[in-house]
Every structure is written in C-alpha cells, then in structure tokens.
Amino acid sequence: MNKVMPKIGLIVPTYNAGKLWEEWLTAFDRQTLKPDYLLVIDSSSSDDTAATARAHGFDTQVIRKSEFNHGGTRQLGIRRLAEAEIVIFLTQDALLACPEAIERLVAAFADEQVGAAYGRQLPHRDAKPIGAHARLFNYPPKSYVRSLEDRERHGLKTAFISNSFAAYRRSALLEVGGFPTDTIMNEDTWAAGKMLLAGRKIAYCADAEVYHSHDYGYVDELKRYFDIGVFHSHAAWLQQTFGKAEGEGRRFVLSELSYLARHAPWLVPSSLIRTGLKWLGFRLGSSLHQGLPLFIKRRFSMHVGYWSRA
C-alpha cells in the first residue's frame, strides 16, 4: 500500500521583494514537489510584490508593516494553513538552487521523530568573501540529524536552524506552543530548542539548497548582534540547556580568519573590526539593554519595530 503524502504548506513573509522576486518565483515554479498550500504574508509592500505573488498562485495576506514580527507573523501563517501537516518557510531572498530542493527537504520527515528540518544555504553568486564564509561555516556539505543527546558535543549549535529555508512538522511545532510571538528574532532557534527538549530531532539536509547570504556593513553587524544579545537575554534557557554562545563565536572567528588568509587576506583587518563590533553589540544586547533608554535601544537595533511592541 502506498503511503499517503502529508499535506504540505509553504509560507513566505515578504516586504518590497524587488527585482529578485521574479527570479525567486521562477525557481519555485521549477520545483519537482509543489506544496498543496501557498501563502505570502506581505508587510504592505509599496512595490508589486503581493500582486506578483497572486499571479503565481499564492494566497496573499497583507498586514501592516508595524505588525510584522518574526515569530508572530509566521505563527499567523501556521494558523492560516490549518490543513498543512508539514509547513515550509522561505524568505524572499532565498533562491531555491535546484528543482529538487523542496522535495529533498520534506524527505527528512520520513523519520517520525524529526520535528523540523532545514536546508543548506549557499552564498549568492555575487557574495563577498566575508558573507560567503558565514554560509560555508554554518552550512556544511554533509547532512546530519541531531537530538538532545548531541548537546554535549555540539553545544548551542545543536538547536541551530534557519527559517530562511526550513520545514516543520505541524503537530511537533504545536506541541511546544508554536513560535514565540514576542521575540526580536531567532524564533526558529527557540522552536528547535523546545522540540529537542520534547524529544524530537532536528534534521539538516545538505542536498536541499538555496542561495542566501548577506554582505553586512559595520553598523549592520553591530545592530544584528545587539538583537541576538537581546534574544538570548530573554531566552536564557537556551544557553543554560545547550551551552554558551561564546564558544561557537570563537570557532567562527578562527575559521573566518583562516578562510580570509587563504582567499582575501586584505580583508583580515575588516574581519577583526567586525569581530569587535559583534562582541560589543552582543554584550550590549545580552547584559546591558534593559538599562538603556528606549531611543538608544532603537538606535542600536536592526529590528526597530520590535521596540514599539516590547
């Protein structure tokens, strides 16, 4: 007897997706496995992002820009796609790299213990060396499946996942309360950590690939790590359970310096400056932000809208 395929949904949060959006939709149209339900949640784009999505068969829900929240908006999508047993999340700048990407990601759920799976992120073709290394470091070419027992070896990395290209077993996600609706970012790591504590597994599918990378400026690095620090200050249980973030940060810095020494040695000074800014941002966000005035928090934050709701 053939096993019945689970119903699959796809949710894409968007905002002014721009020229890359057509390329994104073309890559999606080529997929060998098409989700049963397609949903774009658009934060009131001023371009034609929402209209173009509708033209490609996506149901589209438009929300106010001020309503967007990394966890809350995705949880809204979970509620909208109530019939989907597997829910995939993609971001508007993560281009599916091959026609089998979605099919390979969903295949991870053949293991009933897998609660979530995420794919490999490759640097965009025009990515600069520092941005490219970040993807190569965090997304290796070999797949793996991790459980809570792996925390002794992999620490905080055990709960690593990225909603730029990830899928969740709906029942497993709801078992842990869904995504948090009051977090500044890293709603994916929060959910993965809760799933691991509940006895689920997290799968990394290296053959399910997207192109997705960022070339952050100095100020962006500071702001991003400020927000990461804020997240960890509000989700202290993650580091208490899996280990401190600093250990993984040290590994990353050493790997980046080695990579740049081989491929772009002139960027080593830039890397050192960025490392200092990341440390400062994380320190401010994790240990000191509660004593800062609101206007300072907004100035240091990449996700400014969060502070209007905090």
Helices and strands as residue ranges (DSSP letters): E 8-14, H 20-29, E 37-42, H 49-55, E 59-62, G 65-67, H 70-80, E 86-90, E 95-96, H 101-106, G 107-110, E 114-122, H 129-138, E 144-146, G 148-150, H 151-154, G 155-159, E 165-169, H 170-175, H 187-197, E 201-211, H 218-234, H 236-242, H 245-263, G 265-267, H 268-283, I 284-288, G 289-291, H 294-300, H 306-309
